[in-house]
Amino acid sequence: MENIELIQGDAVLQLFKDLQQNKTPLRVKLTNGDYEHLSHLKQIRKRLRTHYFLIEYNEDFQAAAGKLEELHLKIEFTGEDGILYAFHTRDSDVSRELIWLKFPESVHRYQRRSLFRLEAPHGTRLYFEVNGIRYKLLVINVSLGGTLGVLVSLTQRMEQELKFRKPHSLENVELVFPPKDDNDDGSRVCIKRCQIIRQERNLQTKKYECAMEFKEIVETEQKKLTELFYQWQRDYLRKRRLFKS
């Protein structure tokens, strides 16, 4: 099953900076002119508080686009994580062998669900309540669709409450990420509704694990989670490159 993550806000700017730095090939398709070519992100500019990125084009592209009143472009690329990214745009202008494209509001990131998971930053917590009892989960990994973690201070009564609660939803769950540095207070994402999809004691670690699926999250919190997830993933890939080198 394939999932689509929407990359938005500041995460788009950082994504395009990475494309420029890594010289990532871009597949530029003229969807209303039946033409495509490979290019690279040459520059990032800002005009009147609006970000643009600039790519090169060739004579064949100029010939295909010359009679069109408006350019309908689809741009695809494969990130350093091996995953396909794509977006559409009509906000473009051609000048001096460069195409100026306005930053899209969002970029689609296509991901198979089995891979769509990231080791959680150390200190990530998830909090929820069941029948007036507050539970704390030490998060092991996280995705845009849920988490897996270990329950802290689990009593027999709490374990029974959870087993009874399994088919039902949990409301107002808090996912808390640790601070990045001394000047950061950490980040908190509110999950309006989620569900326990698996709970069991790990036979190797003897710890009680709990898998949660996010069922409902408001748009602003979803955007926050997406940006945080992409940020942590970028840090993880950077550390992995340093380790390999």
C-alpha positions as CSV (number, residue, x, y, z in Angstrom):
1,M,0.0,0.0,0.0
2,E,1.3,3.4,-1.0
3,N,0.9,6.5,1.2
4,I,1.3,10.1,0.2
5,E,2.9,12.6,2.7
6,L,2.3,16.3,2.1
7,I,5.4,18.3,2.7
8,Q,4.4,21.9,3.5
9,G,5.6,25.2,5.1
10,D,9.3,25.6,6.0
11,A,9.9,21.9,5.1
12,V,9.5,22.8,1.4
13,L,12.2,25.4,1.6
14,Q,14.6,23.0,3.3
15,L,13.8,20.3,0.8
16,F,14.6,22.6,-2.1
17,K,17.9,23.7,-0.4
18,D,18.8,20.0,-0.2
19,L,18.0,19.5,-3.9
20,Q,20.3,22.4,-4.8
21,Q,23.1,21.2,-2.5
22,N,22.9,17.6,-3.7
23,K,22.4,18.5,-7.4
24,T,19.4,16.1,-7.5
25,P,18.2,15.4,-11.1
26,L,14.7,16.8,-11.7
27,R,12.3,15.2,-14.2
28,V,10.4,18.2,-15.7
29,K,7.3,17.3,-17.6
30,L,5.3,19.7,-19.7
31,T,1.9,18.1,-19.2
32,N,0.0,20.3,-21.7
33,G,2.8,20.0,-24.3
34,D,3.8,16.4,-24.2
35,Y,7.5,16.9,-23.5
36,E,9.9,16.2,-20.7
37,H,13.6,16.6,-19.9
38,L,16.0,16.3,-17.0
39,S,17.2,19.4,-15.2
40,H,18.7,20.6,-11.9
41,L,17.8,23.3,-9.4
42,K,20.2,26.1,-10.1
43,Q,19.2,28.9,-7.7
44,I,16.7,29.8,-5.0
45,R,15.5,33.4,-5.1
46,K,13.1,35.5,-3.1
47,R,10.9,38.3,-4.6
48,L,8.4,40.3,-2.6
49,R,8.4,37.7,0.2
50,T,7.8,34.9,-2.3
51,H,10.3,32.1,-2.9
52,Y,11.2,30.9,-6.4
53,F,13.5,28.2,-7.6
54,L,15.3,28.4,-11.0
55,I,16.0,25.5,-13.4
56,E,17.6,25.3,-16.8
57,Y,15.7,24.4,-20.0
58,N,16.9,23.4,-23.5
59,E,15.9,24.4,-27.1
60,D,13.5,21.4,-27.5
61,F,11.6,22.5,-24.4
62,Q,11.5,26.1,-25.6
63,A,10.0,24.9,-29.0
64,A,7.4,22.7,-27.2
65,A,6.4,25.5,-24.8
66,G,6.7,28.4,-27.3
67,K,3.0,28.4,-28.5
68,L,1.5,27.7,-25.1
69,E,-0.2,30.5,-23.2
70,E,0.5,28.8,-19.8
71,L,3.0,26.2,-18.7
72,H,1.6,23.2,-16.9
73,L,4.5,21.5,-15.3
74,K,4.9,18.3,-13.3
75,I,8.2,17.9,-11.5
76,E,9.4,14.6,-10.1
77,F,12.6,13.6,-8.4
78,T,14.0,10.8,-6.2
79,G,15.2,12.0,-2.9
80,E,18.4,10.7,-1.2
81,D,16.1,8.5,0.9
82,G,15.2,6.6,-2.4
83,I,11.6,7.8,-2.3
84,L,9.7,9.6,-5.1
85,Y,8.6,13.2,-4.7
86,A,6.3,15.2,-7.1
87,F,4.3,18.3,-7.5
88,H,2.4,20.3,-10.2
89,T,2.7,24.0,-10.9
90,R,1.5,26.6,-13.3
91,D,3.3,29.5,-11.6
92,S,6.3,29.8,-13.8
93,D,8.1,32.3,-16.1
94,V,10.9,31.8,-18.7
95,S,13.8,34.2,-18.7
96,R,17.4,34.0,-19.9
97,E,17.5,30.2,-20.3
98,L,16.0,29.7,-16.9
99,I,12.5,28.8,-15.8
100,W,11.4,30.6,-12.6
101,L,9.0,28.5,-10.6
102,K,7.1,29.7,-7.6
103,F,7.5,27.4,-4.6
104,P,4.5,25.0,-4.4
105,E,2.3,25.0,-1.4
106,S,3.0,21.3,-0.9
107,V,5.1,18.5,-2.3
108,H,3.8,14.9,-2.5
109,R,6.1,12.3,-1.0
110,Y,5.1,8.8,-2.0
111,Q,6.0,6.1,0.5
112,R,5.2,2.5,1.1
113,R,3.7,2.1,4.6
114,S,6.2,-0.6,5.6
115,L,9.0,1.9,5.1
116,F,7.2,4.9,6.3
117,R,8.6,4.8,9.9
118,L,11.4,6.6,11.6
119,E,13.3,5.8,14.8
120,A,11.9,8.4,17.3
121,P,14.4,11.0,18.7
122,H,15.5,10.0,22.2
123,G,13.1,11.4,24.8
124,T,10.0,11.3,22.6
125,R,6.9,10.7,24.8
126,L,3.2,10.0,24.1
127,Y,0.6,10.8,26.9
128,F,-3.0,9.6,27.1
129,E,-5.7,9.0,29.7
130,V,-8.0,6.0,30.3
131,N,-10.7,6.2,33.0
132,G,-8.8,9.0,34.7
133,I,-5.4,7.3,34.7
134,R,-2.6,9.0,32.9
135,Y,-0.3,6.8,30.8
136,K,3.1,7.6,29.5
137,L,4.6,5.9,26.5
138,L,8.3,6.0,25.7
139,V,8.1,6.2,21.9
140,I,10.4,3.7,19.9
141,N,9.4,4.7,16.4
142,V,7.0,7.1,14.8
143,S,5.3,7.6,11.4
144,L,2.7,10.1,10.2
145,G,0.1,7.4,10.9
146,G,1.1,6.2,14.4
147,T,3.7,5.2,16.9
148,L,5.1,2.2,18.7
149,G,6.3,2.6,22.3
150,V,6.9,1.2,25.7
151,L,4.6,1.9,28.6
152,V,6.1,3.4,31.8
153,S,5.0,2.4,35.3
154,L,2.4,-0.1,34.2
155,T,0.4,-1.6,37.0
156,Q,-1.8,-4.7,36.8
157,R,-4.9,-2.5,37.0
158,M,-3.6,-0.3,34.1
159,E,-2.9,-3.3,32.0
160,Q,-6.4,-4.6,32.5
161,E,-7.8,-1.2,31.6
162,L,-5.8,-1.1,28.4
163,K,-6.9,-4.6,27.4
164,F,-10.5,-3.6,27.9
165,R,-10.0,-0.4,26.0
166,K,-8.3,-1.9,23.0
167,P,-11.2,-1.8,20.5
168,H,-12.0,1.8,21.4
169,S,-10.6,5.1,20.6
170,L,-8.4,7.3,22.7
171,E,-9.0,11.1,22.6
172,N,-6.7,14.1,23.1
173,V,-3.5,12.2,23.0
174,E,-0.2,14.3,23.2
175,L,2.9,13.4,21.3
176,V,5.9,15.3,22.7
177,F,9.2,15.6,20.9
178,P,12.4,16.5,22.9
179,P,14.2,19.9,22.4
180,K,16.8,20.1,19.7
181,D,19.1,22.3,21.7
182,D,19.2,24.5,24.9
183,N,17.2,27.2,23.2
184,D,14.4,24.9,22.3
185,D,11.5,23.8,24.6
186,G,10.6,20.8,22.5
187,S,7.5,20.4,20.3
188,R,4.0,19.1,21.2
189,V,1.5,17.6,18.7
190,C,-2.1,17.0,19.8
191,I,-3.8,13.9,18.3
192,K,-7.5,14.4,18.4
193,R,-8.3,10.6,18.2
194,C,-6.2,7.5,18.0
195,Q,-6.6,3.8,18.6
196,I,-4.6,1.0,20.2
197,I,-4.0,-1.5,17.5
198,R,-1.6,-3.8,19.3
199,Q,-0.5,-4.3,22.9
200,E,1.7,-7.1,24.2
201,R,4.6,-7.8,26.4
202,N,7.9,-8.1,24.5
203,L,9.3,-11.6,25.3
204,Q,12.9,-10.4,24.8
205,T,12.8,-7.1,26.7
206,K,9.9,-8.0,29.1
207,K,8.5,-4.6,28.5
208,Y,4.9,-3.8,27.6
209,E,4.7,-2.4,24.1
210,C,1.8,-0.5,22.7
211,A,1.2,0.4,19.0
212,M,-1.1,3.4,18.3
213,E,-2.7,4.4,15.0
214,F,-3.6,8.1,14.5
215,K,-7.3,8.2,13.4
216,E,-8.0,11.9,13.5
217,I,-5.8,15.0,13.7
218,V,-6.7,18.6,12.9
219,E,-5.0,20.2,9.9
220,T,-2.7,22.5,11.9
221,E,-1.4,19.7,14.1
222,Q,-1.0,17.4,11.0
223,K,1.2,20.1,9.4
224,K,3.3,20.4,12.5
225,L,3.8,16.7,12.7
226,T,4.7,16.5,9.0
227,E,7.3,19.2,9.4
228,L,8.8,17.7,12.5
229,F,8.9,14.2,11.0
230,Y,10.6,15.5,7.9
231,Q,13.1,17.5,10.0
232,W,14.0,14.4,12.1
233,Q,14.3,12.3,9.0
234,R,16.7,14.8,7.4
235,D,18.8,14.8,10.6
236,Y,18.8,11.0,10.6
237,L,20.0,10.8,6.9
238,R,22.7,13.3,7.6
239,K,24.0,11.3,10.5
240,R,23.9,8.1,8.5
241,R,25.9,9.7,5.7
242,L,28.5,10.9,8.2
243,F,28.7,7.4,9.7
244,K,29.2,5.8,6.3
245,S,32.0,8.2,5.5
